[in-house]
Amino acid sequence: GQQVMQIPQYQHVQEGEDFTTYCNSSTTLSNIQWYKQRPGGHPVFLIQLVKSGEVKKQKRLTFQFGEAKKNSSLHITATQTTDVGTYFCAGISGGSNYKLTFGKGTLLTVNP
Amino acid sequence: DAGITQSPRHKVTETGTPVTLRCHQTENHRYMYWYRQDPGHGLRLIHYSYGVKDTDKGEVSDGYSVSRSKTEDFLLTLESATSSQTSVYFCAISEFQGDTEAFFGQGTRLTVV
């Protein structure tokens, strides 16, 4: 079945440093979504990418979807303590079952 | 936040007992999902529903059953709870299947002793 792999599993940075998490799928994805989960909270939708090579920005966050639609990345510039949490990618492959498959997530901690 | 409520929020139960978790939504979204979250495993889909009385299995459905008799309610039942089912359970809803954002409930922390 479809697998979505995410690296790294953990990342600790000093406040002000950049952060990147990567997501790779074993199959071509119809789209990819990114979610953030604060400690003790629930996942919250950040963005969806649909087009090959798509790049979207939300303030300090930059999201990319690979040309082959099998990988994606989330880059945070100049991290802040408010960025702490686990970032998940979730992919959907085509076919009759359009189910969201989540990566295992990257836990980001920020040292002030 | 989307109108999605999970109950109970916390539960401790004994091995072998049946347990039912409830997800209630006020958004009238067609699709509803149950995920479990465990350290090192991320979010894994248990079952999902694409309409009233229409459900399908996810990747970790063994030991779980679901029912959806009304649009707003999606129930997850552990027929005979085991310690391996100790987890945090999240319900999610979406208006369309998979290609729109999913809204998650607050989660239910279930401990099986």
Interface residues (C-beta under 8 A of the other chain):
Chain A: G1 Q6 Q9 S30 N31 Q33 H42 P43 V44 F45 Q48 V50 F88 A90 I92 N97 Y98 K99 L100 T101 F102 G103 K104 G105
Chain B: Y33 Y35 G40 H41 G42 L43 R44 L45 Y48 D56 G58 E59 F90 A92 Q97 G98 D99 T100 E101 A102 F103 F104 G105 Q106 G107
